[in-house]
Amino acid sequence: MYDATRGPYGLAPPFQTRSIHGMPLDVQFLIIQFLDIDGILNFRATCKLFHRLGQTRSVWQHAIKNILDGTNPSLSASLDSLPVEELRAISVKVARLDMLWSTPDVQPVIAHQLQCDVDVSFVRLLPGGEWMLFVRNDGALSLRFLGINVGRETVSLAGAEMSLNHLTCDLFPSAVCGCMILLTGQDDANGNHLFLYGVEISPTQSSLSTLVAISIQESILAATVGSDLVVFACSSGEDEFVVARTYGDNDVAKQVVISVDCTEAFVDCTFLVLRDQQLLVCSSDGFFIFDIPPLQPVHPDSPNIIVAVSASWSLSFQIMVYPPVVGPFTTNQYERPVVILDQHDLHILFPSTSPSFRTIPLPIRNDADITSVGSRRAIWWNALDTPMVGFNGFRIRTCTFPVVFGDDDLEQASVAQLGVKVGGLLVHLPGNEKPESLSFDEWSGRVCIVLQGGVEGRRIIILNILV
């Protein structure tokens, strides 16, 4: 008799008798691609066949790219040239870091500590976590290697040779060099300066180069870098305008001066250059995207013609933290969202042809005194967020942003799928030292903290969460 459950002639259908061992190789690889790093390691330990499959380059490349999600272009670009064993080791390290950043009360080790000179205005950890940047109050730069000779000054570049007030320092990712450093400041004669530097980073040697040096009489209110453009807002009397200027080639610089009407004061705004020469302005009133007009060659004797530009997209929204804390945006082959860290929420903007936007509640309130934000994560310190009774030190909060695969995914995903993972670092310190500034490298697991309030003055500690 014919048995519909068993198929013709009473035989079980092939798919009911096959195990994963009998499946085609491409199907086996497809199954493995649904596993995380720990799942792949457990899969390799089951039998010799799966151990061989787990040695395949494509398995580890797919696994690590799922974690990186386009946020580390330099590492992603190097994956094809790495030996399989090194690729596997890096994948395991990245997966472990991904877990630790969202684990509560991790207790990192103090890997390095050194004194901080009184004339140092900023200390930043550079991408890779092996080099520190020091910015002095005259804009002079120095790089120090966190290797065998800790604290050894290896690279330096002179500044403006005058004290700069209202000094700002921001780091930006770059597709052509390790990163870029943007400084702005005002001298005692009310002259305003903008400097853009490129940093080439290698494991044992780095270099600094000047890309842009601009001195103007108008006050510089906000500035950013991206897509071979440096963009800054200026004020002249009651008028405010935006300048977009090229950098990085040997030709005559090109620029355009634009007038945009989106906020009362640019001083409380954050700028971000998007792909296709678009400018995102984030203010306490919401978000605005402007198309940057064609740039013209700069001639010293030519007057600046101001072009009025209307927003191609805008969204009115009340931002609690301003200037808004915005994550870096890298223009590469990956479609990446823009993240804005607010007091109660994380705002996610996908700046596609038709931008999409979501607000995700933070699991804990972000009343940060100091914040540092990266591509996938942010860290902050709040003086009122004290650890448990009897603990000598302080807590740094961490949060990991959700992975978003395109604007459709952003609109359709549930709040649970877009959840923000929150963790924390417990820093043991005797005495009453408190953080003055924070910076971190999310892919090495290092955090740089400038401390104040100690008996010996300011000092710097480098934490390592990957013990």
ZASELO-946273 format. One line per field, with one value per residue (C-alpha): residue number from 1; residue in three letters; x, y, z. Coordinates in steps of 0.05 Angstrom, whole numbers. Example, Ala and Ser with C-alpha at 12.3 -4.5 7.8 and 13.67 -1.06 7.14 Angstrom:
<recs>
keza: c(1  2)
zado: c(ALA  SER)
c1: c(246  273)
c2: c(-90  -21)
c3: c(156  143)
</recs>
This chain:
<recs>
keza: c(1  2  3  4  5  6  7  8  9  10  11  12  13  14  15  16  17  18  19  20  21  22  23  24  25  26  27  28  29  30  31  32  33  34  35  36  37  38  39  40  41  42  43  44  45  46  47  48  49  50  51  52  53  54  55  56  57  58  59  60  61  62  63  64  65  66  67  68  69  70  71  72  73  74  75  76  77  78  79  80  81  82  83  84  85  86  87  88  89  90  91  92  93  94  95  96  97  98  99  100  101  102  103  104  105  106  107  108  109  110  111  112  113  114  115  116  117  118  119  120  121  122  123  124  125  126  127  128  129  130  131  132  133  134  135  136  137  138  139  140  141  142  143  144  145  146  147  148  149  150  151  152  153  154  155  156  157  158  159  160  161  162  163  164  165  166  167  168  169  170  171  172  173  174  175  176  177  178  179  180  181  182  183  184  185  186  187  188  189  190  191  192  193  194  195  196  197  198  199  200  201  202  203  204  205  206  207  208  209  210  211  212  213  214  215  216  217  218  219  220  221  222  223  224  225  226  227  228  229  230  231  232  233  234  235  236  237  238  239  240  241  242  243  244  245  246  247  248  249  250  251  252  253  254  255  256  257  258  259  260  261  262  263  264  265  266  267  268  269  270  271  272  273  274  275  276  277  278  279  280  281  282  283  284  285  286  287  288  289  290  291  292  293  294  295  296  297  298  299  300  301  302  303  304  305  306  307  308  309  310  311  312  313  314  315  316  317  318  319  320  321  322  323  324  325  326  327  328  329  330  331  332  333  334  335  336  337  338  339  340  341  342  343  344  345  346  347  348  349  350  351  352  353  354  355  356  357  358  359  360  361  362  363  364  365  366  367  368  369  370  371  372  373  374  375  376  377  378  379  380  381  382  383  384  385  386  387  388  389  390  391  392  393  394  395  396  397  398  399  400  401  402  403  404  405  406  407  408  409  410  411  412  413  414  415  416  417  418  419  420  421  422  423  424  425  426  427  428  429  430  431  432  433  434  435  436  437  438  439  440  441  442  443  444  445  446  447  448  449  450  451  452  453  454  455  456  457  458  459  460  461  462  463  464  465  466  467)
zado: c(MET  TYR  ASP  ALA  THR  ARG  GLY  PRO  TYR  GLY  LEU  ALA  PRO  PRO  PHE  GLN  THR  ARG  SER  ILE  HIS  GLY  MET  PRO  LEU  ASP  VAL  GLN  PHE  LEU  ILE  ILE  GLN  PHE  LEU  ASP  ILE  ASP  GLY  ILE  LEU  ASN  PHE  ARG  ALA  THR  CYS  LYS  LEU  PHE  HIS  ARG  LEU  GLY  GLN  THR  ARG  SER  VAL  TRP  GLN  HIS  ALA  ILE  LYS  ASN  ILE  LEU  ASP  GLY  THR  ASN  PRO  SER  LEU  SER  ALA  SER  LEU  ASP  SER  LEU  PRO  VAL  GLU  GLU  LEU  ARG  ALA  ILE  SER  VAL  LYS  VAL  ALA  ARG  LEU  ASP  MET  LEU  TRP  SER  THR  PRO  ASP  VAL  GLN  PRO  VAL  ILE  ALA  HIS  GLN  LEU  GLN  CYS  ASP  VAL  ASP  VAL  SER  PHE  VAL  ARG  LEU  LEU  PRO  GLY  GLY  GLU  TRP  MET  LEU  PHE  VAL  ARG  ASN  ASP  GLY  ALA  LEU  SER  LEU  ARG  PHE  LEU  GLY  ILE  ASN  VAL  GLY  ARG  GLU  THR  VAL  SER  LEU  ALA  GLY  ALA  GLU  MET  SER  LEU  ASN  HIS  LEU  THR  CYS  ASP  LEU  PHE  PRO  SER  ALA  VAL  CYS  GLY  CYS  MET  ILE  LEU  LEU  THR  GLY  GLN  ASP  ASP  ALA  ASN  GLY  ASN  HIS  LEU  PHE  LEU  TYR  GLY  VAL  GLU  ILE  SER  PRO  THR  GLN  SER  SER  LEU  SER  THR  LEU  VAL  ALA  ILE  SER  ILE  GLN  GLU  SER  ILE  LEU  ALA  ALA  THR  VAL  GLY  SER  ASP  LEU  VAL  VAL  PHE  ALA  CYS  SER  SER  GLY  GLU  ASP  GLU  PHE  VAL  VAL  ALA  ARG  THR  TYR  GLY  ASP  ASN  ASP  VAL  ALA  LYS  GLN  VAL  VAL  ILE  SER  VAL  ASP  CYS  THR  GLU  ALA  PHE  VAL  ASP  CYS  THR  PHE  LEU  VAL  LEU  ARG  ASP  GLN  GLN  LEU  LEU  VAL  CYS  SER  SER  ASP  GLY  PHE  PHE  ILE  PHE  ASP  ILE  PRO  PRO  LEU  GLN  PRO  VAL  HIS  PRO  ASP  SER  PRO  ASN  ILE  ILE  VAL  ALA  VAL  SER  ALA  SER  TRP  SER  LEU  SER  PHE  GLN  ILE  MET  VAL  TYR  PRO  PRO  VAL  VAL  GLY  PRO  PHE  THR  THR  ASN  GLN  TYR  GLU  ARG  PRO  VAL  VAL  ILE  LEU  ASP  GLN  HIS  ASP  LEU  HIS  ILE  LEU  PHE  PRO  SER  THR  SER  PRO  SER  PHE  ARG  THR  ILE  PRO  LEU  PRO  ILE  ARG  ASN  ASP  ALA  ASP  ILE  THR  SER  VAL  GLY  SER  ARG  ARG  ALA  ILE  TRP  TRP  ASN  ALA  LEU  ASP  THR  PRO  MET  VAL  GLY  PHE  ASN  GLY  PHE  ARG  ILE  ARG  THR  CYS  THR  PHE  PRO  VAL  VAL  PHE  GLY  ASP  ASP  ASP  LEU  GLU  GLN  ALA  SER  VAL  ALA  GLN  LEU  GLY  VAL  LYS  VAL  GLY  GLY  LEU  LEU  VAL  HIS  LEU  PRO  GLY  ASN  GLU  LYS  PRO  GLU  SER  LEU  SER  PHE  ASP  GLU  TRP  SER  GLY  ARG  VAL  CYS  ILE  VAL  LEU  GLN  GLY  GLY  VAL  GLU  GLY  ARG  ARG  ILE  ILE  ILE  LEU  ASN  ILE  LEU  VAL)
c1: c(0  23  44  42  87  142  138  134  150  151  219  234  247  320  316  290  350  404  445  487  545  508  489  526  586  555  495  541  576  509  490  556  545  486  533  568  642  630  583  637  688  640  622  696  703  650  686  744  700  672  742  766  705  721  791  763  777  707  676  718  713  637  635  680  646  580  610  648  588  630  653  727  745  820  811  758  804  861  821  835  911  913  933  874  902  913  844  814  852  828  757  758  788  735  679  706  711  640  617  659  635  564  580  563  618  679  742  796  870  912  961  998  1000  1039  1037  1000  1034  996  998  964  893  872  895  864  874  885  853  887  900  976  986  965  955  973  948  980  947  983  957  1024  1015  1055  1045  1069  1075  1046  1098  1162  1184  1118  1110  1166  1150  1161  1127  1113  1087  1091  1027  1007  1065  1013  963  895  830  766  809  772  799  762  785  754  761  795  798  866  904  898  855  849  855  814  833  800  818  822  885  891  882  814  842  810  847  829  881  870  923  930  959  991  990  1032  1048  1115  1118  1070  1073  1036  1023  986  927  894  913  862  864  804  775  705  691  689  627  627  670  674  711  689  688  751  717  728  663  658  607  628  596  606  565  495  504  524  545  577  641  656  728  768  833  883  906  957  907  879  832  758  703  632  600  528  472  426  366  357  376  385  459  510  550  502  503  541  560  570  589  550  564  544  567  511  516  478  464  442  415  371  313  324  360  371  405  431  460  527  529  587  653  693  768  791  822  848  822  753  694  657  589  541  493  427  410  345  343  330  305  289  258  237  257  275  346  363  439  471  514  488  534  540  579  631  607  654  638  656  621  580  513  519  468  483  475  460  467  416  398  343  347  391  369  386  383  393  413  391  353  292  320  290  293  281  288  308  302  366  363  394  392  452  467  539  590  640  624  665  630  655  626  591  597  599  626  610  623  572  596  530  535  573  593  575  589  662  688  747  742  688  644  646  583  587  534  535  493  447  468  422  422  393  337  283  310  310  237  212  253  222  248  274  314  344  359  419  466  492  554  602  675  694  759  797  833  854  842  795  818  762  760  773  767  755  774  774  789  732  771  831  792  832  806  847  828  857  850  848  847  908  964  1014  968  938  956  936  917  906  856  853  787  816  856)
c2: c(0  70  109  184  196  152  164  116  42  54  89  150  214  229  292  251  205  256  287  349  303  281  350  385  426  492  477  460  527  562  530  549  622  626  610  661  654  609  567  558  537  486  462  450  408  357  316  316  337  398  415  419  461  507  518  550  624  642  617  664  722  718  712  772  816  805  834  891  910  958  999  982  991  982  914  892  909  867  803  775  778  747  674  631  620  695  709  659  690  760  735  704  768  812  766  768  844  847  808  846  915  896  860  895  912  887  901  921  923  986  972  1039  1102  1167  1239  1292  1359  1421  1451  1389  1406  1339  1266  1217  1144  1133  1076  1010  1029  1030  1105  1165  1236  1296  1366  1424  1491  1523  1468  1430  1355  1295  1220  1170  1095  1048  995  976  1048  1072  1147  1158  1217  1193  1242  1316  1375  1449  1487  1559  1583  1621  1602  1583  1595  1554  1498  1438  1370  1317  1252  1227  1160  1162  1115  1142  1145  1120  1178  1254  1305  1370  1428  1496  1553  1628  1668  1727  1776  1744  1710  1642  1580  1512  1457  1389  1335  1266  1209  1148  1092  1028  980  1012  1078  1135  1202  1269  1313  1380  1376  1443  1506  1563  1629  1676  1734  1702  1658  1583  1554  1481  1438  1369  1328  1277  1259  1301  1362  1403  1439  1493  1544  1617  1679  1751  1798  1770  1730  1656  1616  1549  1538  1472  1467  1412  1384  1330  1343  1387  1427  1494  1487  1493  1517  1541  1587  1570  1598  1548  1564  1507  1532  1595  1583  1536  1536  1483  1440  1379  1373  1308  1301  1245  1211  1246  1313  1322  1357  1332  1385  1359  1410  1413  1426  1362  1338  1372  1347  1396  1383  1418  1460  1453  1481  1534  1547  1593  1659  1706  1769  1741  1758  1701  1691  1661  1609  1599  1525  1495  1428  1368  1330  1351  1323  1366  1331  1353  1332  1335  1334  1389  1397  1329  1269  1238  1176  1179  1166  1131  1136  1067  1009  993  1027  1053  1091  1153  1145  1202  1188  1226  1229  1177  1149  1128  1160  1122  1157  1121  1177  1142  1173  1174  1177  1133  1147  1109  1125  1068  1076  1069  1016  1067  1143  1177  1235  1236  1287  1260  1220  1186  1156  1106  1070  1014  1036  1094  1102  1155  1175  1205  1232  1211  1139  1110  1037  993  1015  1004  1005  1052  1081  1097  1065  1078  1059  1027  1016  977  1002  954  927  954  923  978  1028  974  936  999  1013  941  915  912  951  885  871  941  938  975  931  966  946  978  982  985  1024  1012  1075  1098  1170  1220  1221  1230  1229  1293  1263  1195  1163  1091  1043  993  940  936  941  1000  1061  1125  1166  1233  1238  1300  1311  1270  1293  1292  1331  1304  1235  1187  1114  1064  1009  942  904  844  812)
c3: c(0  -16  46  34  93  65  -10  -69  -55  20  17  60  20  13  55  114  116  103  159  149  130  68  45  -12  9  -10  34  92  83  82  148  180  160  208  267  310  327  388  346  293  345  374  304  289  352  332  279  230  171  207  233  161  142  201  173  110  98  75  140  183  135  136  211  225  173  208  272  239  196  155  216  209  136  145  180  131  73  102  112  42  53  123  133  156  226  236  208  257  316  298  290  359  389  356  380  451  449  422  483  535  511  530  595  661  710  671  710  661  676  676  619  620  662  654  676  634  624  644  574  543  523  492  495  446  432  357  316  331  404  397  391  432  407  450  431  468  479  420  373  372  361  385  377  428  418  471  459  494  505  535  535  484  440  369  322  332  291  310  323  314  359  400  454  424  461  452  424  395  372  333  300  236  200  132  72  50  117  188  210  206  262  259  305  311  357  367  382  430  372  356  294  280  256  228  219  187  194  165  207  177  228  229  286  300  262  247  212  212  152  145  96  109  148  145  183  180  219  225  286  271  303  280  233  203  151  99  25  11  41  103  123  175  199  210  238  217  259  261  197  197  136  118  78  42  17  -17  10  -5  -77  -111  -152  -133  -74  -90  -44  -39  13  29  71  104  148  198  267  308  323  292  356  384  321  298  224  185  112  77  11  -54  -25  25  92  153  206  274  323  384  335  293  231  164  100  49  -21  -27  -91  -141  -115  -152  -151  -95  -117  -62  -96  -114  -68  -35  -67  -17  -46  -10  -3  24  60  15  76  147  210  269  333  403  420  495  489  448  411  391  402  332  313  256  185  136  62  36  1  63  73  144  187  227  303  351  426  466  540  539  469  410  345  280  213  147  97  34  -25  19  90  145  219  284  358  404  480  520  575  623  625  593  641  618  641  589  527  472  413  361  300  338  410  459  529  581  652  700  767  799  773  832  838  897  969  989  917  908  838  787  734  659  621  552  500  435  377  339  271  216  147  103  110  100  159  201  188  195  253  322  381  410  347  349  423  452  493  555  595  643  666  739  746  812  835  905  924  893  820  770  693  656  586  553  487  465  409  404  364  410  475  501  537  549  610  632  708  751  826  844  890  832  784  719  695  640  647  590  606  571  575  538  594)
</recs>
